[in-house]
Each structure stands twice: as C-alpha cells, then as structure tokens.
C-alpha cells in the first residue's frame, strides 16, 4: 500500500482521512504500517477521498493520476523527478520500525503533528534547546538507536518550524538539520516519505545560505534519489553540490561523503570508470580532511571521513561491479570491532556479510550478522538485514545457528 505517501501529499491527517471514509484513525494507521489490509471497497473510498486512482493505492506510485489527455507518458525519469522535486509536504516514518510495539502505537500521532503543525503553537523550546536536541538525535543515529531518534524528532521539527518562521538564517539552519535527520531516519527502511523530507531540507538550506546546511541537504536528497533508482537525477544533485561547495571549508567533509556515495551510485548504474574516479576523489578529500579538519559548527557535523569509511565504500563499489577479488581485498582491510561509531561498524558488518554470502561463505556471513545484532540490535531489525537472513535461510536452511538467529529477528 502507498496510502501514507498519498495522504501526506493530499495534506490530510490520518484522522481527517478516516472521517471522510468512516474508518477509524487507528485502522488508517494499521493500513499505513502494513499490519492490516483494506478491503476493495475501502480502497475505493480512500482513493475517492484522496482524489487519486484506486489502482495507484494498491499497485502504483501514489498520486500517479492521469492527465486530462490520457495516460501519463513521456520520459518516466522526468515525471518522477518532477514528482520528487515538487513534493512539499513533510514526513512520517512511524511505519518503519517493527521491533518496538510502543513506538508503533504512539509514533503516528507525533509524526502527524510534525507534518501539519505550523510551528506557531510548538511549545517552549528555544533555538539553543532545539540545536541541542538535534545533536542528541544525531548521537542516537550514530549509535544505531533509531527508535529513540524517531521518537525525539517530531517535537524538534515543529519547534524548528517555529524558529524558521521568523525568517532568520539560524532558524533555517535548524530546520535544515531537522529535515536532514528526518530523512536519515526515513531512508533506513526505504520509506518513500524521505523524498519529501529531503526536498524540504533543500528548501530550508537555500533559505539559510549556510554551506554546511546546503551540503547536508544535497547529500540527503542524493541518497533518496539513488535509493529509488533515480541515478541520473542523483548524479545531477551530486555534481551541482560538489561544484558549488568544494571550496567551502565548512562543507568539505560532507562533500567527501557525497563523492564516495556518488561513486557507489555510479557503480549501481554500471558506470565503472566513473565509480573508480569518484572514489579516488573522495579518498583524496578524506585525506585532506584528516590533515586539516574543518571546524565542527553543529553537533551533527559529520566530521572527517575515516579510513574505514573509505574502505567500506570501496568494498561496496567493487562488489556492485562484480569485482569480487578487489572487494575482498578492501574487506580484509576492515575491522568493525575496532570502529568507535556503532552505526559505521554495523555498515561494515552488513556489507561484508553480503560479500561473504555471495562468495558462498555462509558461515562467515552469519557470524558477521550475529555480531551486528549483538552490538547494534536495532540495526539488525532493518528490512535489508532481515531480508538477507531470510534469503540465507531459503538457500542454506541447515546452516548451524541460522534458523534460531532468523527467528530472533522475525525473519522466519
């Protein structure tokens, strides 16, 4: 179901949509989380209230309505790009984290408040408190405590809206940081609402005119586009950001991240030469950053790229390009146990496990995933991890320890 994104784009809360269809708000929430399925009649009522084609709720992109002249046509990428770049309504990520029932039951209301509140009645958080709160959210993300980050963000987003409503650059910076962090939470489970939050981050960053804000917003938008296969548009976002911000000292660490992510995106798109060139540029940027670290002006400033991060991207790039031997060389240079940032350690274990699985070392892959679950249990609940474990269970059902591990993740 694409119900949540269609509802958000229509500017409706769960309660107002339910009232139009004689469906309770909790039931709408269950439909959006995928824990219940509407009947055909309910799909038609929901589509009528949202003014969209019922088929787009059940099968297609939300909001993919027909033009007056007939079926939508032309360049599909351009259609998607316009849809993404004009999405100006906000976010909800309550549907993505099944490991904590409490979060699932309370988060939808909080996210709806973040979506629809104007910021004029946001409570009594000062700009300093909002900044500190966003720093705490960034710390949760680095520690792979995604539930805590998700629960803390809605109130901070509303308060940041209030700060930005005064048309101050500081307020716009705070709102950029809030939307960037919201995007980071959303992309963890490939939530399509991340497209909207990344666009809102870009809008707030333009108002702030702060180079770090603009770099972080561009990075978030790039990741969303790449994650949904929009490689051409993602490439344009990255190239423009690097060209505009490469000489900005405050933005340099984010530019380095963006170069490495662009290298991975090029590998996904099959552009091997571009992938290698972009990775080299990212590596050089990382080395310069370690020699001359930029001043961290925000608590959630990404800081210089570490050697482990550069090596992990190389692993992913060569693996994606089918260059298993080169990928294995970079994997051997990585030691997740020695990495201080839990989120980075989780990414190393996840990507190394994928490579070991694909070369037939199922026991090695399982061991890495077990370490991931032990050190970062919330990361182990992500859809990509559970899907990998489910796939391993189908191909090697008798691997010692795999079935109980899969059961512990809910991947059976």
Steps between C-alpha positions, in 0.01 A plus 500: 500500500614853418234653725720708728683683221175569315342635819797723578502640148128575534572699817276285719549352846412140579202622702358721223546231235332244721207735568438539127495122452331395828819318598657552843838675533660192662384288204648753254824474698494120474446520124797735465724277711402193301362315801151494346368507142199704387222336307438585135209721604718683751771551238243665277379724784855597592590576139186711458585703811859548379385574142725239344462184295424198728757297305774739609430413864511127445768471232655822372671818607290713735351798329571359153177636352420523133537826315195648329627370170530136609772282650812661638777454250831633378827461683423306818809632676395860434152431634648351816746786536225759483296301750792484742613859468150641541413290805468769764305338777701337778574164648382206696722210594288328760446193286857382476616352828317183602731410788334732752122473535488818708656701218258353250197594709598857593717626216229564234334774710836665569598495134166642393559787741839561340342492156210732551584733787600846381754556775300784658389279788808282530569530869786677675821368348760766439728490197780384730285216632400398148865496395595286799208268434601451138852424618357231726303353208819491293672319787216245508543442126877453532438252782243313284220591741250574225184464711617768741590731211162448338308573819697816581479662156132606461503751785834637382372537143201704618724719716744546210207609282427770756861614496503510121169688482681809626696494171831491682792313352560322829142377499541376144818317602315328783218399269750367245664287767160371614392399149841346424476284813140411417618389156774288656238325718268446203760355266587231753191311389472645148195700600379700196425798724876563504455661158287771656727562797808523282327761283400697809859485623622646169240778526602589856870486411449746216339739747788460744775557241728299729749285307483211745119506495498497120750212486311286750168564327648409162644182645162398642327567169768307313458194722122502456523525123765231472318268736195510274698440181494860377870493411497774239331751728718396795809556289382852413441583868845373599685669216334835569569479873866406453551778245334762721645396836841340438682818607290553812706383797197436722341281235812299412429189715149469354636547148734208567208284609308608192786406268520151649124455486508619140764237428269231637210641301711491184580134571129424541435668166775291336740794443816325615753765390300779664469296818877454529569867421245628753633265768853629444378857532314410818810330641713808427238721662504275807878523526491879476231508765707291739798732451289816538178415684223755451357671806189315618227762523210261572483202736387287205784614276627183328868575557791371293455175312679215673719246326242233582224694327709539185586129498136402553392699198772330295368162614146593395607648167705201388238256627229683307715495186552124537870542580502251786874471542551876536204522737652226717828690525320803642292281730818356651612854581193553717451409865157599627594415858761777498257769377376741767173602329241220529311605186819482290591165654153370411541612137837326477357174635192521276697563181766242585227243572346564157834435333564182702152377419548560129831311491341205680643558849166472676653425840716813478199708396294365789777573749519862384124544522495348848767750608293779343190393694695472824657847477224693318170313555283770343708492183440126479126570479533695177321352200821450302659293777194285558458446125860381475450256786174374348676440169782312669244283679341408167829404336677341799225394743725259689782745574571461873362790701323666207140404577500614864675822397240561231224435753653753739475766228152402390644396164355148488 
